[in-house]
Amino acid sequence: MKNITIPIEIPSDLMIVLNESEQEIKSHFQASIAMMLFKEEKLTIGKATQLSGLSRFEFEKLLAKNKIPISNLKIDQIFGDVEKLQKL
């Protein structure tokens, strides 16, 4: 799969304030965008993990830290699954 680069302009003093390298800021941006798109249900957890540049476990920990649920199952879906399992 081919990657594209999207340039983002930020104030130069931001790196000084954050005391982070360009790569660290890029990693934060990628993870934040991945979380936002996952939360908005625009990306699956797999694609969001891929965008974040983290491992699946690290991305799930980041979601939990930010109180973003990993699953968006509704209560009626859960009860439906329970009924199906009881019939087995």
C-alpha positions as CSV (number, residue, x, y, z in Angstrom):
1,M,0.0,0.0,0.0
2,K,1.3,3.4,-1.0
3,N,1.4,6.2,1.6
4,I,0.8,9.8,1.0
5,T,2.2,12.8,2.9
6,I,-0.1,15.6,4.1
7,P,1.9,18.7,5.2
8,I,0.6,20.4,8.3
9,E,1.8,23.8,9.3
10,I,2.3,24.5,13.0
11,P,3.9,27.4,14.8
12,S,7.6,26.9,15.3
13,D,7.4,27.8,19.0
14,L,5.1,24.8,19.5
15,M,8.1,22.4,19.4
16,I,9.8,24.5,22.1
17,V,6.7,24.7,24.3
18,L,6.0,20.9,24.0
19,N,9.7,20.1,24.2
20,E,9.2,17.4,21.6
21,S,10.8,16.5,18.3
22,E,9.1,16.8,14.9
23,Q,8.6,13.0,14.9
24,E,7.1,12.9,18.3
25,I,4.6,15.7,17.4
26,K,3.8,13.8,14.1
27,S,3.1,10.6,16.1
28,H,0.8,12.5,18.5
29,F,-1.1,14.0,15.5
30,Q,-1.5,10.6,13.8
31,A,-2.7,8.9,17.0
32,S,-5.1,11.8,17.7
33,I,-6.6,11.8,14.2
34,A,-6.9,8.0,14.3
35,M,-8.8,8.1,17.6
36,M,-11.1,10.9,16.4
37,L,-12.0,9.0,13.2
38,F,-12.5,5.8,15.1
39,K,-14.8,7.6,17.6
40,E,-16.8,9.1,14.7
41,E,-17.1,5.5,13.3
42,K,-15.4,6.6,10.1
43,L,-12.6,4.0,10.5
44,T,-12.7,0.5,11.9
45,I,-10.4,-0.3,14.8
46,G,-8.0,-2.0,12.4
47,K,-7.7,0.9,10.0
48,A,-7.5,3.4,12.9
49,T,-4.7,1.3,14.4
50,Q,-2.9,1.3,11.1
51,L,-3.3,5.1,10.8
52,S,-2.1,5.7,14.4
53,G,1.2,3.9,13.7
54,L,0.8,2.0,17.0
55,S,0.3,-1.7,17.7
56,R,-3.2,-2.9,18.2
57,F,-2.6,-3.3,21.9
58,E,-1.0,0.2,22.2
59,F,-3.9,1.7,20.3
60,E,-6.5,0.0,22.5
61,K,-4.7,1.3,25.6
62,L,-4.7,4.8,24.1
63,L,-8.5,4.5,23.5
64,A,-9.1,3.4,27.1
65,K,-6.9,6.2,28.4
66,N,-9.1,8.6,26.5
67,K,-12.3,6.9,27.6
68,I,-13.2,5.9,24.0
69,P,-15.0,2.5,24.0
70,I,-13.5,-0.1,21.8
71,S,-16.8,-1.6,20.9
72,N,-19.9,0.3,19.8
73,L,-22.4,-2.6,20.4
74,K,-25.9,-1.6,21.4
75,I,-27.7,-3.4,24.2
76,D,-30.2,-5.0,21.8
77,Q,-27.3,-6.4,19.8
78,I,-25.8,-7.9,22.9
79,F,-29.1,-9.5,23.9
80,G,-29.6,-10.8,20.4
81,D,-26.2,-12.4,20.5
82,V,-27.0,-14.0,23.9
83,E,-30.2,-15.4,22.5
84,K,-28.4,-16.9,19.5
85,L,-25.8,-18.5,21.9
86,Q,-28.5,-20.0,24.1
87,K,-29.9,-21.8,21.1
88,L,-26.7,-23.5,20.3
